[in-house]
Amino acid sequence: MRGGSVPQPVDIIIRGGLVVTLNDSGEVYPAGAIAIKGDAIVAVGEAGDITRRFAARTELSYPGDIILPGLINAHTHAAMTCFRGLADDLPLEIWLNEHMFPAERQISRELVYWGTSLAIAEMILSGTTTFCDMYLFADAVAQAAKEAGMRAVVGEVLYDFPSTNYGPPENGLKFTEELIRTWHDDPLIQVAVQPHTIYTCSPDLLTRCGDLAERYDTRLIIHLAETRREVTDCQERFGVTPVQHLLDLELLNTRLVADHGVVLSTQDRELLAEHGASVVHCPESNMKLASGVAPVVELLGQGVNVALGTDGCASNNNLDMFQEMDTAAKLHKVHHLDPTVLPAPEVLRLATRGGAQALNLLHRTGSLEPGKQADIIVIDGDQPHLTPLYNVYSQLVYAATGADVRTVLIAGQVVMQDRRLLTLDAAEAMAQVREFARQIKPLAH
Amino acid sequence: MRGGSVPQPVDIIIRGGLVVTLNDSGEVYPAGAIAIKGDAIVAVGEAGDITRRFAARTELSYPGDIILPGLINAHTHAAMTCFRGLADDLPLEIWLNEHMFPAERQISRELVYWGTSLAIAEMILSGTTTFCDMYLFADAVAQAAKEAGMRAVVGEVLYDFPSTNYGPPENGLKFTEELIRTWHDDPLIQVAVQPHTIYTCSPDLLTRCGDLAERYDTRLIIHLAETRREVTDCQERFGVTPVQHLLDLELLNTRLVADHGVVLSTQDRELLAEHGASVVHCPESNMKLASGVAPVVELLGQGVNVALGTDGCASNNNLDMFQEMDTAAKLHKVHHLDPTVLPAPEVLRLATRGGAQALNLLHRTGSLEPGKQADIIVIDGDQPHLTPLYNVYSQLVYAATGADVRTVLIAGQVVMQDRRLLTLDAAEAMAQVREFARQIKPLAH
């Protein structure tokens, strides 16, 4: 490919600065570049080599900056941006029964669409290129993501009682199946089957969810073992832990994504590992709601795939995955009284490859490798709080925040350039959500 | 003051948006303003009332934004920006002995000056208007702060062995005394006596430090009860805990500021309360170094004044007090398995009034009140991740980061306007620190 050979035409070459690939061997190019054609990465390497081999329509140049795979927020309820800060610092029961549930009774397709659009703006601005969402009106979530060019795994939340969206419980699976069919083969949007919890879904509903997920080969995503009370109640009702309950229902397999996984016994963790299920760790939500510290170090030690998520804005209260990485890395160190656990490179892997594997997207995203989708973010390295640079993983996990992201590509499309959102109107989403908020609760001091 | 009365001339009127005063009654003005004359606040109130009563040379208008007192970073080693990310995820002994101590042997007055300048840029950019620093070459720290118009409490770190700055140990107190005299009556810079720890300072040195602090009525600031090992060693050596050791040396009084305070018995906390000492909580450093969780909820319950600090960049790795507030609020919730502890308004008080009280600056800063210094920050409220707004305290603690600060005043001087630093050259500080970093350790992957 050297010498007189003709450069291969591509659409975009993006060059650093550092390129952190997160490929299997963890390659980092001190002065790297990526060639992109259509939605996919063609090559990753030293900038000199890439620019010799390829000729691009568009060159994006970021000397002194850090280029890495887009982050994957593996668990959120995006439209809950509408409830950000509505009720905090309260006992869980009061928070849920007196604030969240009444607020959620007011939701509509419009609120979900605009709340999700606002969340997508926030996520792109903070370097997330894929999110996995569980909420009502999942069709509106998919629509908002598709319009913004955002990669998403969506699913309608299912439970034993009527839904504001699909009405009586028996309609939920039908709604989900239609959603799966609508988005079948879409390059950006995946649909998953998403029962809410083991305490809001009967064994019969869970079994039917599992059947649907198997029939269409989708993920089966559920809040699992989030609180002590959930585990105690499950043991009283079914005589087993939530994980064992899913095993008994034959739902423990590689399709299963367990959100939270805070209260897990050694045997639970062994079962998750043995059956290839994933756990989505949401440290800030677990801390703020005082659920507990998920046994992430133990899960990783036992070989379970772990992803990272922010949970919804009502329990965080933002969607910044950089802050989530920082908190995860620090929380487990103090929990184990061991500063060596969850080192920075491992935490970055949870927020990228871990999420991709959980969502069955590792063939598409989670690292910068030829053949994968061009989901790429650029960190502005020329800032006081990112100076000096000794170790790029430390810098990304412990010093950076989402506000340091300057440019974002999803599937080869530049969705943000130098902090300017190109695929959605954040001002309109903010105006719409402020109007919903005024109806939900006037500002009080 | 109404009707035909002549408006009083002032220098600046800054108007919101919300004005969060943090005064004794916790007043918040939904559309507030502040009148400033010279370095001080003349009045705080409803914007309409302020603009009727005062006529300003300069009007700064921030509709839709949030105005609050500047944050106080009550414990840091500012120049350690030079070691940001140099060595992470390591056991404490290896981190200290193989990385921090060798790096610190290379420091010079120039490194401290530029490292501190970089830290001040970072702190102003993230809404801190006062910092309390412990480091070598404290004269260079004071100089950097003074030049940047930053409020600071500085102190030369003292211990029983020779210092790169002042040489043999006996020179340390003399150096400190000269520093106190040099900065006597400065409106921005205070000097404190700062022995390093009870295990690096003999009882004799500690006693002489206490005498010096008493003679000049300064704060006496020390790392105290940071690790289990410190407490165990103290008990073996002196038969008492570190707090009791200071009591025995007659150093436990309102002048004492105990940094970290992680490992404190009930009796230690009672002693701190009884004698009016302050504790500076550094949650992110304590988490990252795996020191433990300081008993902040218990300290506050027992009436101890608590401030908040980031510690140095080697153990954090940034100086963002908004992230520190978020982490503090969440850490204690999960530690106590109680979502009601450390609610957002209380955490904001730790980062403002708590710090001011610890540093004997509550008459000057920590709240927006007539007669106090105009140390004021403005948060850009018109952003996706700060939308909608139900509760301003939740928004500041759980959703905002330092990057949301748009304008900063210290002692009535606008030091940052719309993210542009006006009193220091961040680019030069970054260039200088990068050069020091290249000498310390070349970039490795």
Boltz contact constraints between the chains, C-beta under 6 A:
constraints:
  - contact:
      token1: [A, 28]
      token2: [B, 445]
      max_distance: 6.0
  - contact:
      token1: [A, 85]
      token2: [B, 390]
      max_distance: 6.0
  - contact:
      token1: [A, 85]
      token2: [B, 391]
      max_distance: 6.0
  - contact:
      token1: [A, 85]
      token2: [B, 394]
      max_distance: 6.0
  - contact:
      token1: [A, 85]
      token2: [B, 395]
      max_distance: 6.0
  - contact:
      token1: [A, 86]
      token2: [B, 390]
      max_distance: 6.0
  - contact:
      token1: [A, 88]
      token2: [B, 394]
      max_distance: 6.0
  - contact:
      token1: [A, 89]
      token2: [B, 340]
      max_distance: 6.0
  - contact:
      token1: [A, 89]
      token2: [B, 343]
      max_distance: 6.0
  - contact:
      token1: [A, 118]
      token2: [B, 384]
      max_distance: 6.0
  - contact:
      token1: [A, 121]
      token2: [B, 384]
      max_distance: 6.0
  - contact:
      token1: [A, 122]
      token2: [B, 384]
      max_distance: 6.0
  - contact:
      token1: [A, 122]
      token2: [B, 385]
      max_distance: 6.0
  - contact:
      token1: [A, 287]
      token2: [B, 330]
      max_distance: 6.0
  - contact:
      token1: [A, 287]
      token2: [B, 333]
      max_distance: 6.0
  - contact:
      token1: [A, 287]
      token2: [B, 334]
      max_distance: 6.0
  - contact:
      token1: [A, 288]
      token2: [B, 330]
      max_distance: 6.0
  - contact:
      token1: [A, 288]
      token2: [B, 333]
      max_distance: 6.0
  - contact:
      token1: [A, 289]
      token2: [B, 339]
      max_distance: 6.0
  - contact:
      token1: [A, 290]
      token2: [B, 333]
      max_distance: 6.0
  - contact:
      token1: [A, 290]
      token2: [B, 334]
      max_distance: 6.0
  - contact:
      token1: [A, 290]
      token2: [B, 337]
      max_distance: 6.0
  - contact:
      token1: [A, 290]
      token2: [B, 338]
      max_distance: 6.0
  - contact:
      token1: [A, 290]
      token2: [B, 339]
      max_distance: 6.0
  - contact:
      token1: [A, 317]
      token2: [B, 398]
      max_distance: 6.0
  - contact:
      token1: [A, 317]
      token2: [B, 399]
      max_distance: 6.0
  - contact:
      token1: [A, 318]
      token2: [B, 385]
      max_distance: 6.0
  - contact:
      token1: [A, 318]
      token2: [B, 399]
      max_distance: 6.0
  - contact:
      token1: [A, 330]
      token2: [B, 287]
      max_distance: 6.0
  - contact:
      token1: [A, 330]
      token2: [B, 288]
      max_distance: 6.0
  - contact:
      token1: [A, 333]
      token2: [B, 287]
      max_distance: 6.0
  - contact:
      token1: [A, 333]
      token2: [B, 288]
      max_distance: 6.0
  - contact:
      token1: [A, 333]
      token2: [B, 290]
      max_distance: 6.0
  - contact:
      token1: [A, 334]
      token2: [B, 287]
      max_distance: 6.0
  - contact:
      token1: [A, 334]
      token2: [B, 290]
      max_distance: 6.0
  - contact:
      token1: [A, 337]
      token2: [B, 290]
      max_distance: 6.0
  - contact:
      token1: [A, 338]
      token2: [B, 290]
      max_distance: 6.0
  - contact:
      token1: [A, 339]
      token2: [B, 289]
      max_distance: 6.0
  - contact:
      token1: [A, 339]
      token2: [B, 290]
      max_distance: 6.0
  - contact:
      token1: [A, 340]
      token2: [B, 89]
      max_distance: 6.0
  - contact:
      token1: [A, 343]
      token2: [B, 89]
      max_distance: 6.0
  - contact:
      token1: [A, 384]
      token2: [B, 118]
      max_distance: 6.0
  - contact:
      token1: [A, 384]
      token2: [B, 121]
      max_distance: 6.0
  - contact:
      token1: [A, 384]
      token2: [B, 122]
      max_distance: 6.0
  - contact:
      token1: [A, 384]
      token2: [B, 426]
      max_distance: 6.0
  - contact:
      token1: [A, 385]
      token2: [B, 122]
      max_distance: 6.0
  - contact:
      token1: [A, 385]
      token2: [B, 318]
      max_distance: 6.0
  - contact:
      token1: [A, 387]
      token2: [B, 430]
      max_distance: 6.0
  - contact:
      token1: [A, 387]
      token2: [B, 433]
      max_distance: 6.0
  - contact:
      token1: [A, 388]
      token2: [B, 433]
      max_distance: 6.0
  - contact:
      token1: [A, 388]
      token2: [B, 434]
      max_distance: 6.0
  - contact:
      token1: [A, 388]
      token2: [B, 437]
      max_distance: 6.0
  - contact:
      token1: [A, 390]
      token2: [B, 85]
      max_distance: 6.0
  - contact:
      token1: [A, 390]
      token2: [B, 86]
      max_distance: 6.0
  - contact:
      token1: [A, 390]
      token2: [B, 441]
      max_distance: 6.0
  - contact:
      token1: [A, 391]
      token2: [B, 85]
      max_distance: 6.0
  - contact:
      token1: [A, 394]
      token2: [B, 85]
      max_distance: 6.0
  - contact:
      token1: [A, 394]
      token2: [B, 88]
      max_distance: 6.0
  - contact:
      token1: [A, 395]
      token2: [B, 85]
      max_distance: 6.0
  - contact:
      token1: [A, 398]
      token2: [B, 317]
      max_distance: 6.0
  - contact:
      token1: [A, 399]
      token2: [B, 317]
      max_distance: 6.0
  - contact:
      token1: [A, 399]
      token2: [B, 318]
      max_distance: 6.0
  - contact:
      token1: [A, 401]
      token2: [B, 401]
      max_distance: 6.0
  - contact:
      token1: [A, 403]
      token2: [B, 403]
      max_distance: 6.0
  - contact:
      token1: [A, 426]
      token2: [B, 384]
      max_distance: 6.0
  - contact:
      token1: [A, 430]
      token2: [B, 387]
      max_distance: 6.0
  - contact:
      token1: [A, 433]
      token2: [B, 387]
      max_distance: 6.0
  - contact:
      token1: [A, 433]
      token2: [B, 388]
      max_distance: 6.0
  - contact:
      token1: [A, 434]
      token2: [B, 388]
      max_distance: 6.0
  - contact:
      token1: [A, 437]
      token2: [B, 388]
      max_distance: 6.0
  - contact:
      token1: [A, 441]
      token2: [B, 390]
      max_distance: 6.0
  - contact:
      token1: [A, 445]
      token2: [B, 28]
      max_distance: 6.0
